[in-house]
């Protein structure tokens, strides 16, 4: 019998807030974390705005010497992860270290370090490249440093599936506990790609919104006037536990992980399948894994990036999976407030989804003024809505054709 898995801790780093409760409150008030980029000079860039955490100071969690030895994306993970562990009440010193693990997602990893050291190489020569370059830029650095901090010695690896990275990592962590390879997993995603190279690459492939005159309204999922996503950064981490393990220590349980599904489009490296068949497969697999009828679904935190093709494909996918029930779903995209944090987005959005269940409130999709005729479902435009949410889904779809969906819900009675 598969073991049951619950969420006992959550932590976030976003451009809107660094605290879970405050983040959800601000999302429901329709606030935006998108603004003119302040980390670097954007004078020569076509796009001049994003969701950078411009006032970032990890000093409360990381001493200055340690902070200099890790990339920004690892700093985000350590702060969000430490918050999640503190929130869970776990003392890893009292846990069997080989029964605890870390699986994180990141689409790009240490891009800040790559750019810094490439500049040194080109202008100062190879001897001036830092000896810490590789340990700082490698994708697994965030998970490795997190495991070192807490003495975690169980399953530990990093998933890189572009914008689906965090959700794939959460799905893997869920299965790791289900199949008795661990009792506790720290999981989620982290990303810090708001850099000159990151912004240049995305703007030149014409993936980004060009609304420099109105940044806070630039991310407008499902709106007819959407013109691309907004590049952002951050982290969302959660502590997952086997149910009996959590109960035995009197842990507060936020939600139960009910199901996970993943698929590939097998089509284009950046464009989604227009019929949403890959996305639909991931959602259907998650429903099957959760043993849920589609009609039981209440809320979906959509991938909803504000791209012309992606939002329409996701809408089509939801119709494939849910049929007539699709019209009864409450759907929202919190990327309308936060922009797109790439490989971290699934972690942040699962935290938001769990808070929606707890609060019985669907957060809004802001900036949705004129719905696209091809996006004709209920996306909770501009105002939050009270609703009893027993089960909810979070979707993440990434470049490369990666699709992942996770279902969470109120703690069920009985066995799985």
Secondary structure, DSSP 8 states (H G I E B T S, - for coil): ----EEEEEEEEE-SS-SSHHHHHHHHHTT----EE--SS--TT-S--EEB--TT--GGGTS-HHHHHTS-HHHHHHHHHHHHHHHHHT--GGGS-GGGEEEEEE-SS--HHHHHHHHHHHHHH-GGGS-TTHHHHHSTTHHHHHHHHHHT--S-EEEE--GGGHHHHHHHHHHHHHHTTS-SEEEEEEEE---SHHHHHHHHHTT-B---TT-GGGT--TTBTT---B-BB-EEEEEEEEEHHHHHHTT----EEEEEEEEEE--S-SSS--TT-HHHHHHHHHHHHHHT--GGG--EEE----S-HHHHHHHHHHHHHHHGGGGGG-EEE-THHHH-B-GGGHHHHHHHHHHHHHHHTEE--BTT--SB-TT--S---BSS-EE---SEEEEEEEETTTEEEEEEEES--SS--
